[in-house]
Amino acid sequence: MNKQNRNVAIVGAGLIGRAWAAIFARAGWNVRLTDPHIPTLKAAPRLIREELHALARHGLATDPDGAVSRVSAAGSLEEAVIGVEFVQECGPEKVEDKRLIFAELDKLTLPDALLVSSTSAITASRFTEALKGRARCLVGHPVNPPHLVPLVELCCAPWTSPEAIERAREIYREIGQVPVIITKEIDGFVLNRLQGALLAEAFRLVGEGFISAEDLDRTVKDGLGLRWSFLGPFETIELNAPGGIPDYCARYTGFYRQLASAAAGPEVYQSPNVDRVIAAWPHQPAPERIAALTQRRNERLAALAAHKNAQQDNSR
């Protein structure tokens, strides 16, 4: 099918929904956006235009105005999903809300349309089990902000068909994302579990006074993060021992076993430790500061994405 005639519905016009709209529109798809909160829906086209023009400044979008012209607001869920082959759900992060939304989507969409949730933590089996078309339902968890960080975690329920997973993977690849497949359901998927392991240790190290909060951040962004921007953890350790991963395991896993035996526990997210972490961060969460840092983050991510594209990284 010619991509100019391909249609996607984005359910939810918040931050993630708008990013998905920009991604699909940039790739040539016709996007129908819907949201029950009318002010949010009305504001979405202007915000999507701004994001697409920001992408264009970094060479990450070639025709921002043309992409915006492919985005339309739908007055209802039924109107949004007419004839679409793909639905990206970006509703509230509540199981019951997702059950209701997916029940409606299952009734209103074409029988072969893919129904994909952007949920960051809820497994698909919890909100699709009772659906007639449950074989076409899965999770497509993006990373915030999705239009600048291309990874998408595909996680299926036990009843999701292999064909649905493969179609979703190909579509995400076609629109410029980097899909990875999680082969069986697990809470938090993979990215958040990796992030959670690092965050728990960060909370412990700062809360127990081993390092300042700002120096902890420097350790990641000026240390580990530089490698992680183009190498995964297994690629990293392969290069950290002359004989690759087997050699690394022989040399260093004894040390890591000791660390794992005393891993940070759930108490690091409770008082008094969490109070010490909050007190250790020297900045107040003022709206102006958050907005400025968000803008800086997006600009730096766009520059990094442009650099990686220019290098034609084959690791994808």
SEDO-696563 format. One record per residue (C-alpha): residue number from 1; x, y, z; residue in three letters. Coordinates in steps of 0.2 Angstrom, whole numbers, plus 5000, padded with zeros to 4 digits. Layout:
<lumdos>
+-----+------+------+------+------+
|  nr |   xx |   yy |   zz | rest |
+-----+------+------+------+------+
| NUM |    X |    Y |    Z |  ALA |
...
+-----+------+------+------+------+
</lumdos>
This chain:
<lumdos>
+-----+------+------+------+------+
|  nr |   xx |   yy |   zz | rest |
+-----+------+------+------+------+
|   1 | 5000 | 5000 | 5000 |  MET |
|   2 | 5006 | 5017 | 4996 |  ASN |
|   3 | 5011 | 5026 | 5012 |  LYS |
|   4 | 5002 | 5042 | 5006 |  GLN |
|   5 | 4986 | 5032 | 5008 |  ASN |
|   6 | 4990 | 5024 | 5025 |  ARG |
|   7 | 4980 | 5030 | 5039 |  ASN |
|   8 | 4983 | 5030 | 5058 |  VAL |
|   9 | 4973 | 5035 | 5073 |  ALA |
|  10 | 4981 | 5042 | 5088 |  ILE |
|  11 | 4970 | 5041 | 5103 |  VAL |
|  12 | 4975 | 5054 | 5116 |  GLY |
|  13 | 4983 | 5071 | 5111 |  ALA |
|  14 | 4994 | 5074 | 5126 |  GLY |
|  15 | 5013 | 5074 | 5125 |  LEU |
|  16 | 5015 | 5056 | 5119 |  ILE |
|  17 | 5001 | 5057 | 5107 |  GLY |
|  18 | 5007 | 5072 | 5099 |  ARG |
|  19 | 5024 | 5065 | 5097 |  ALA |
|  20 | 5017 | 5049 | 5088 |  TRP |
|  21 | 5007 | 5061 | 5077 |  ALA |
|  22 | 5022 | 5070 | 5072 |  ALA |
|  23 | 5032 | 5053 | 5068 |  ILE |
|  24 | 5018 | 5046 | 5058 |  PHE |
|  25 | 5015 | 5062 | 5048 |  ALA |
|  26 | 5033 | 5065 | 5045 |  ARG |
|  27 | 5033 | 5047 | 5037 |  ALA |
|  28 | 5019 | 5051 | 5025 |  GLY |
|  29 | 5004 | 5044 | 5035 |  TRP |
|  30 | 4988 | 5052 | 5037 |  ASN |
|  31 | 4985 | 5055 | 5055 |  VAL |
|  32 | 4968 | 5057 | 5064 |  ARG |
|  33 | 4970 | 5063 | 5082 |  LEU |
|  34 | 4957 | 5062 | 5095 |  THR |
|  35 | 4955 | 5066 | 5113 |  ASP |
|  36 | 4940 | 5068 | 5125 |  PRO |
|  37 | 4947 | 5084 | 5132 |  HIS |
|  38 | 4943 | 5097 | 5119 |  ILE |
|  39 | 4956 | 5111 | 5124 |  PRO |
|  40 | 4970 | 5098 | 5123 |  THR |
|  41 | 4964 | 5092 | 5105 |  LEU |
|  42 | 4962 | 5110 | 5099 |  LYS |
|  43 | 4980 | 5114 | 5105 |  ALA |
|  44 | 4988 | 5099 | 5097 |  ALA |
|  45 | 4990 | 5104 | 5079 |  PRO |
|  46 | 5000 | 5120 | 5084 |  ARG |
|  47 | 5011 | 5110 | 5095 |  LEU |
|  48 | 5014 | 5097 | 5082 |  ILE |
|  49 | 5019 | 5110 | 5070 |  ARG |
|  50 | 5031 | 5117 | 5082 |  GLU |
|  51 | 5039 | 5100 | 5085 |  GLU |
|  52 | 5040 | 5096 | 5066 |  LEU |
|  53 | 5049 | 5113 | 5063 |  HIS |
|  54 | 5061 | 5109 | 5077 |  ALA |
|  55 | 5065 | 5092 | 5069 |  LEU |
|  56 | 5067 | 5101 | 5052 |  ALA |
|  57 | 5080 | 5113 | 5060 |  ARG |
|  58 | 5091 | 5097 | 5064 |  HIS |
|  59 | 5088 | 5089 | 5047 |  GLY |
|  60 | 5076 | 5076 | 5055 |  LEU |
|  61 | 5061 | 5081 | 5045 |  ALA |
|  62 | 5061 | 5087 | 5027 |  THR |
|  63 | 5043 | 5094 | 5024 |  ASP |
|  64 | 5036 | 5100 | 5041 |  PRO |
|  65 | 5022 | 5110 | 5034 |  ASP |
|  66 | 5017 | 5095 | 5022 |  GLY |
|  67 | 5017 | 5083 | 5037 |  ALA |
|  68 | 5006 | 5095 | 5047 |  VAL |
|  69 | 4994 | 5095 | 5033 |  SER |
|  70 | 4992 | 5076 | 5035 |  ARG |
|  71 | 4986 | 5078 | 5053 |  VAL |
|  72 | 4968 | 5081 | 5057 |  SER |
|  73 | 4958 | 5082 | 5073 |  ALA |
|  74 | 4943 | 5070 | 5074 |  ALA |
|  75 | 4928 | 5074 | 5085 |  GLY |
|  76 | 4925 | 5057 | 5091 |  SER |
|  77 | 4934 | 5040 | 5093 |  LEU |
|  78 | 4922 | 5033 | 5080 |  GLU |
|  79 | 4927 | 5046 | 5068 |  GLU |
|  80 | 4946 | 5044 | 5071 |  ALA |
|  81 | 4947 | 5026 | 5067 |  VAL |
|  82 | 4936 | 5025 | 5051 |  ILE |
|  83 | 4947 | 5015 | 5039 |  GLY |
|  84 | 4963 | 5015 | 5048 |  VAL |
|  85 | 4975 | 5001 | 5048 |  GLU |
|  86 | 4984 | 5006 | 5064 |  PHE |
|  87 | 4979 | 5013 | 5081 |  VAL |
|  88 | 4991 | 5020 | 5093 |  GLN |
|  89 | 4983 | 5022 | 5110 |  GLU |
|  90 | 4990 | 5035 | 5122 |  CYS |
|  91 | 4976 | 5036 | 5135 |  GLY |
|  92 | 4977 | 5037 | 5154 |  PRO |
|  93 | 4989 | 5025 | 5163 |  GLU |
|  94 | 4975 | 5016 | 5171 |  LYS |
|  95 | 4970 | 4998 | 5168 |  VAL |
|  96 | 4951 | 5001 | 5168 |  GLU |
|  97 | 4953 | 5016 | 5156 |  ASP |
|  98 | 4962 | 5005 | 5144 |  LYS |
|  99 | 4950 | 4991 | 5145 |  ARG |
| 100 | 4936 | 5003 | 5141 |  LEU |
| 101 | 4946 | 5011 | 5126 |  ILE |
| 102 | 4951 | 4994 | 5119 |  PHE |
| 103 | 4934 | 4987 | 5120 |  ALA |
| 104 | 4928 | 5002 | 5110 |  GLU |
| 105 | 4942 | 5001 | 5098 |  LEU |
| 106 | 4939 | 4982 | 5095 |  ASP |
| 107 | 4921 | 4986 | 5090 |  LYS |
| 108 | 4924 | 5001 | 5079 |  LEU |
| 109 | 4940 | 4997 | 5069 |  THR |
| 110 | 4943 | 4986 | 5054 |  LEU |
| 111 | 4945 | 4968 | 5059 |  PRO |
| 112 | 4963 | 4968 | 5054 |  ASP |
| 113 | 4968 | 4985 | 5061 |  ALA |
| 114 | 4982 | 4984 | 5074 |  LEU |
| 115 | 4978 | 4990 | 5091 |  LEU |
| 116 | 4993 | 4996 | 5100 |  VAL |
| 117 | 4995 | 5004 | 5117 |  SER |
| 118 | 5009 | 5016 | 5122 |  SER |
| 119 | 5007 | 5011 | 5140 |  THR |
| 120 | 5024 | 5012 | 5150 |  SER |
| 121 | 5021 | 4998 | 5162 |  ALA |
| 122 | 5004 | 4989 | 5160 |  ILE |
| 123 | 5005 | 4972 | 5151 |  THR |
| 124 | 4993 | 4970 | 5137 |  ALA |
| 125 | 4985 | 4954 | 5145 |  SER |
| 126 | 4977 | 4965 | 5158 |  ARG |
| 127 | 4966 | 4975 | 5146 |  PHE |
| 128 | 4964 | 4964 | 5131 |  THR |
| 129 | 4959 | 4947 | 5137 |  GLU |
| 130 | 4940 | 4948 | 5134 |  ALA |
| 131 | 4941 | 4956 | 5117 |  LEU |
| 132 | 4935 | 4946 | 5101 |  LYS |
| 133 | 4950 | 4954 | 5092 |  GLY |
| 134 | 4963 | 4952 | 5105 |  ARG |
| 135 | 4975 | 4943 | 5094 |  ALA |
| 136 | 4979 | 4960 | 5085 |  ARG |
| 137 | 4982 | 4969 | 5102 |  CYS |
| 138 | 4999 | 4973 | 5109 |  LEU |
| 139 | 5010 | 4986 | 5118 |  VAL |
| 140 | 5021 | 4998 | 5108 |  GLY |
| 141 | 5030 | 5007 | 5123 |  HIS |
| 142 | 5040 | 5022 | 5117 |  PRO |
| 143 | 5053 | 5032 | 5126 |  VAL |
| 144 | 5049 | 5050 | 5130 |  ASN |
| 145 | 5051 | 5060 | 5119 |  PRO |
| 146 | 5046 | 5047 | 5105 |  PRO |
| 147 | 5050 | 5059 | 5091 |  HIS |
| 148 | 5068 | 5061 | 5097 |  LEU |
| 149 | 5072 | 5044 | 5105 |  VAL |
| 150 | 5067 | 5030 | 5092 |  PRO |
| 151 | 5066 | 5015 | 5103 |  LEU |
| 152 | 5049 | 5006 | 5104 |  VAL |
| 153 | 5046 | 4991 | 5115 |  GLU |
| 154 | 5034 | 4978 | 5107 |  LEU |
| 155 | 5027 | 4967 | 5121 |  CYS |
| 156 | 5013 | 4955 | 5116 |  CYS |
| 157 | 5000 | 4946 | 5127 |  ALA |
| 158 | 5000 | 4927 | 5127 |  PRO |
| 159 | 4986 | 4928 | 5113 |  TRP |
| 160 | 4994 | 4941 | 5102 |  THR |
| 161 | 4997 | 4933 | 5085 |  SER |
| 162 | 5015 | 4932 | 5078 |  PRO |
| 163 | 5008 | 4941 | 5062 |  GLU |
| 164 | 5002 | 4956 | 5072 |  ALA |
| 165 | 5019 | 4958 | 5081 |  ILE |
| 166 | 5028 | 4957 | 5064 |  GLU |
| 167 | 5017 | 4969 | 5056 |  ARG |
| 168 | 5019 | 4981 | 5070 |  ALA |
| 169 | 5038 | 4979 | 5069 |  ARG |
| 170 | 5038 | 4983 | 5051 |  GLU |
| 171 | 5027 | 4998 | 5052 |  ILE |
| 172 | 5038 | 5006 | 5066 |  TYR |
| 173 | 5053 | 5003 | 5056 |  ARG |
| 174 | 5045 | 5011 | 5041 |  GLU |
| 175 | 5041 | 5027 | 5051 |  ILE |
| 176 | 5059 | 5028 | 5057 |  GLY |
| 177 | 5058 | 5020 | 5075 |  GLN |
| 178 | 5068 | 5006 | 5082 |  VAL |
| 179 | 5057 | 4992 | 5088 |  PRO |
| 180 | 5063 | 4978 | 5099 |  VAL |
| 181 | 5053 | 4963 | 5104 |  ILE |
| 182 | 5050 | 4957 | 5121 |  ILE |
| 183 | 5046 | 4939 | 5119 |  THR |
| 184 | 5036 | 4937 | 5135 |  LYS |
| 185 | 5026 | 4948 | 5146 |  GLU |
| 186 | 5035 | 4956 | 5161 |  ILE |
| 187 | 5030 | 4971 | 5172 |  ASP |
| 188 | 5039 | 4987 | 5167 |  GLY |
| 189 | 5045 | 4979 | 5151 |  PHE |
| 190 | 5064 | 4980 | 5148 |  VAL |
| 191 | 5069 | 4998 | 5147 |  LEU |
| 192 | 5060 | 5003 | 5163 |  ASN |
| 193 | 5068 | 4988 | 5172 |  ARG |
| 194 | 5085 | 4993 | 5167 |  LEU |
| 195 | 5082 | 5011 | 5171 |  GLN |
| 196 | 5074 | 5005 | 5188 |  GLY |
| 197 | 5090 | 4996 | 5192 |  ALA |
| 198 | 5101 | 5011 | 5189 |  LEU |
| 199 | 5089 | 5023 | 5198 |  LEU |
| 200 | 5087 | 5012 | 5214 |  ALA |
| 201 | 5106 | 5012 | 5215 |  GLU |
| 202 | 5107 | 5030 | 5212 |  ALA |
| 203 | 5094 | 5033 | 5226 |  PHE |
| 204 | 5104 | 5023 | 5238 |  ARG |
| 205 | 5121 | 5031 | 5234 |  LEU |
| 206 | 5114 | 5048 | 5236 |  VAL |
| 207 | 5103 | 5044 | 5250 |  GLY |
| 208 | 5117 | 5036 | 5260 |  GLU |
| 209 | 5129 | 5050 | 5257 |  GLY |
| 210 | 5142 | 5042 | 5245 |  PHE |
| 211 | 5140 | 5056 | 5232 |  ILE |
| 212 | 5131 | 5072 | 5229 |  SER |
| 213 | 5116 | 5071 | 5218 |  ALA |
| 214 | 5124 | 5082 | 5204 |  GLU |
| 215 | 5140 | 5072 | 5204 |  ASP |
| 216 | 5129 | 5056 | 5202 |  LEU |
| 217 | 5121 | 5064 | 5187 |  ASP |
| 218 | 5139 | 5068 | 5180 |  ARG |
| 219 | 5144 | 5050 | 5182 |  THR |
| 220 | 5131 | 5045 | 5170 |  VAL |
| 221 | 5130 | 5059 | 5158 |  LYS |
| 222 | 5149 | 5061 | 5157 |  ASP |
| 223 | 5153 | 5043 | 5159 |  GLY |
| 224 | 5142 | 5029 | 5156 |  LEU |
| 225 | 5130 | 5038 | 5146 |  GLY |
| 226 | 5143 | 5043 | 5133 |  LEU |
| 227 | 5146 | 5025 | 5129 |  ARG |
| 228 | 5128 | 5020 | 5130 |  TRP |
| 229 | 5123 | 5032 | 5117 |  SER |
| 230 | 5130 | 5020 | 5104 |  PHE |
| 231 | 5134 | 5004 | 5113 |  LEU |
| 232 | 5123 | 4992 | 5123 |  GLY |
| 233 | 5129 | 4984 | 5139 |  PRO |
| 234 | 5135 | 4968 | 5131 |  PHE |
| 235 | 5144 | 4977 | 5117 |  GLU |
| 236 | 5152 | 4988 | 5131 |  THR |
| 237 | 5159 | 4973 | 5141 |  ILE |
| 238 | 5164 | 4964 | 5125 |  GLU |
| 239 | 5177 | 4979 | 5122 |  LEU |
| 240 | 5182 | 4979 | 5141 |  ASN |
| 241 | 5192 | 4963 | 5141 |  ALA |
| 242 | 5204 | 4956 | 5128 |  PRO |
| 243 | 5195 | 4940 | 5125 |  GLY |
| 244 | 5177 | 4948 | 5124 |  GLY |
| 245 | 5162 | 4943 | 5134 |  ILE |
| 246 | 5169 | 4926 | 5140 |  PRO |
| 247 | 5185 | 4934 | 5146 |  ASP |
| 248 | 5175 | 4948 | 5154 |  TYR |
| 249 | 5164 | 4936 | 5164 |  CYS |
| 250 | 5179 | 4926 | 5170 |  ALA |
| 251 | 5188 | 4942 | 5176 |  ARG |
| 252 | 5174 | 4953 | 5183 |  TYR |
| 253 | 5158 | 4943 | 5187 |  THR |
| 254 | 5165 | 4939 | 5205 |  GLY |
| 255 | 5165 | 4957 | 5209 |  PHE |
| 256 | 5147 | 4960 | 5201 |  TYR |
| 257 | 5141 | 4945 | 5211 |  ARG |
| 258 | 5146 | 4953 | 5227 |  GLN |
| 259 | 5136 | 4969 | 5222 |  LEU |
| 260 | 5121 | 4959 | 5216 |  ALA |
| 261 | 5120 | 4950 | 5233 |  SER |
| 262 | 5117 | 4967 | 5241 |  ALA |
| 263 | 5107 | 4976 | 5228 |  ALA |
| 264 | 5097 | 4991 | 5233 |  ALA |
| 265 | 5079 | 4987 | 5239 |  GLY |
| 266 | 5062 | 4995 | 5239 |  PRO |
| 267 | 5067 | 5005 | 5255 |  GLU |
| 268 | 5077 | 5017 | 5244 |  VAL |
| 269 | 5061 | 5024 | 5238 |  TYR |
| 270 | 5054 | 5027 | 5256 |  GLN |
| 271 | 5057 | 5039 | 5270 |  SER |
| 272 | 5069 | 5043 | 5276 |  PRO |
| 273 | 5080 | 5039 | 5261 |  ASN |
| 274 | 5069 | 5047 | 5248 |  VAL |
| 275 | 5068 | 5063 | 5259 |  ASP |
| 276 | 5087 | 5064 | 5259 |  ARG |
| 277 | 5088 | 5062 | 5240 |  VAL |
| 278 | 5075 | 5076 | 5238 |  ILE |
| 279 | 5085 | 5087 | 5250 |  ALA |
| 280 | 5101 | 5083 | 5240 |  ALA |
| 281 | 5095 | 5090 | 5224 |  TRP |
| 282 | 5099 | 5109 | 5225 |  PRO |
| 283 | 5086 | 5115 | 5213 |  HIS |
| 284 | 5068 | 5119 | 5215 |  GLN |
| 285 | 5055 | 5112 | 5202 |  PRO |
| 286 | 5049 | 5129 | 5196 |  ALA |
| 287 | 5039 | 5128 | 5180 |  PRO |
| 288 | 5051 | 5140 | 5171 |  GLU |
| 289 | 5066 | 5129 | 5175 |  ARG |
| 290 | 5057 | 5113 | 5170 |  ILE |
| 291 | 5052 | 5121 | 5153 |  ALA |
| 292 | 5069 | 5127 | 5150 |  ALA |
| 293 | 5077 | 5110 | 5154 |  LEU |
| 294 | 5065 | 5101 | 5143 |  THR |
| 295 | 5069 | 5113 | 5128 |  GLN |
| 296 | 5087 | 5110 | 5131 |  ARG |
| 297 | 5085 | 5091 | 5132 |  ARG |
| 298 | 5075 | 5091 | 5116 |  ASN |
| 299 | 5088 | 5101 | 5107 |  GLU |
| 300 | 5102 | 5090 | 5112 |  ARG |
| 301 | 5093 | 5074 | 5108 |  LEU |
| 302 | 5089 | 5081 | 5091 |  ALA |
| 303 | 5107 | 5085 | 5088 |  ALA |
| 304 | 5112 | 5068 | 5094 |  LEU |
| 305 | 5099 | 5060 | 5083 |  ALA |
| 306 | 5106 | 5069 | 5068 |  ALA |
| 307 | 5124 | 5064 | 5072 |  HIS |
| 308 | 5119 | 5046 | 5074 |  LYS |
| 309 | 5109 | 5047 | 5057 |  ASN |
| 310 | 5124 | 5055 | 5049 |  ALA |
| 311 | 5135 | 5041 | 5055 |  GLN |
| 312 | 5123 | 5028 | 5048 |  GLN |
| 313 | 5125 | 5017 | 5064 |  ASP |
| 314 | 5123 | 4999 | 5058 |  ASN |
| 315 | 5119 | 4993 | 5076 |  SER |
| 316 | 5100 | 4996 | 5073 |  ARG |
+-----+------+------+------+------+
</lumdos>
